[in-house]
Amino acid sequence: MNNEFEEKTVSTEEIYKGKIIDLRIDTVRLPDGNQSKRELVSHPGAVAILAVTEDDKLVMVEQYRKPLEKTLIEIPAGKLEKGENPETTAIRELEEETGYSTDSMELINSFYTSPGFADEIVYLYKAGSLKKLENSLEGDEDEFVSLKEITIEEALEMEHSGYIHDAKTSYALLYAKHFLFKD
Amino acid sequence: MNNEFEEKTVSTEEIYKGKIIDLRIDTVRLPDGNQSKRELVSHPGAVAILAVTEDDKLVMVEQYRKPLEKTLIEIPAGKLEKGENPETTAIRELEEETGYSTDSMELINSFYTSPGFADEIVYLYKAGSLKKLENSLEGDEDEFVSLKEITIEEALEMEHSGYIHDAKTSYALLYAKHFLFKD
């Protein structure tokens, strides 16, 4: 890969170290020799799961998203614990958020969500052979989610209406429409 | 839409006001009456452009991404100026980053990139009828990008190799493959 545009760090200023994200400002040397500042958010990374039930329903979660001050419907997702394998996170988050277990968790793709200012990466999995757990696991104590099971047509209608409105879910719906529910 | 999970702001602490992003910590009242903290990044929003040349090449830009400490190949994109209409931004960014003008700019979709911690929204456009400008416009002085024109097959191969690795571009490629270059 081309490295001619590399921006070497001249100095770093730590602004904030938080529960989920950190913020720092790097002063960088640009390819032309000038300097600039980069505002950089560190995030542990996340998984998201396209989970399909036996009767071809998509398993979704409804959740209030404080940054947007609104409720969205998204595919189940969760942050990586430190050092955790993404597949392990995906199995855990699926169980915690939806009460489903699976023995079929397959990586579809991974992508950086906001490469201009953050290092967050999302690993997108597909889960099949879902089994409802008798006793659902406890999720994070400050997360309140409501489970929805909907058809791909209902999901695309919700995207049209703006209730589904995030990159990982839009990607998953496009994938599902063309690879899982192909006519 | 369901508002039962709404998190009312109890207090706000401004942490950082930057060139591109701001960071604040909101203390919120959860649906169960308890309080929690939310780390919230504000971003002006962005556009991204799926631009296809007359000979069916995708117009891409190679750019160093400091948060990732690596070079990625992405569809052209750029931040919204304050109060700017996204379509205007898309036309401007396409001209600045690629030297192409268009009279066909169509919104494909929009999505929040990281709804857990940021309010960034990306408006994804499709641009056709590309015309090369004789005198290319000046872009941001601290942005260094290199233009690439590649086939959809080359793009999918680059995604497989990890040179293409961001959500808006992966979404655009999946869209292009199934709606623009359908067999």
Interface residues (C-beta under 8 A of the other chain):
Chain A: M1 N2 N3 E4 F5 E6 E7 I15 Y16 G18 K19 I20 I21 L23 I25 D26 V28 L30 P31 D32 N34 S36 K37 R38 E39 L40 V41 S42 H43 A46 E62 Q63 Y64 R65 K66 P67 L68 K70 T71 L72 E74 A77 K79 N109 S110 F111 Y112 T113 S114 P115 G116 F117 A118 D119 E120 V122 E141 D142 F144 V145 S146 E159 Y163 H165 D166 A167 K168 T169 S170 Y171 L174 Y175 H178
Chain B: M1 N2 N3 E4 F5 E6 E7 I15 Y16 G18 K19 I20 I21 L23 I25 D26 V28 L30 P31 D32 N34 S36 K37 R38 E39 L40 V41 S42 H43 A46 E62 Q63 Y64 R65 K66 P67 L68 K70 T71 L72 E74 A77 K79 N109 S110 F111 Y112 T113 S114 P115 G116 F117 A118 D119 E120 V122 E141 D142 F144 V145 S146 E159 Y163 H165 D166 A167 K168 T169 S170 Y171 L174 Y175 H178
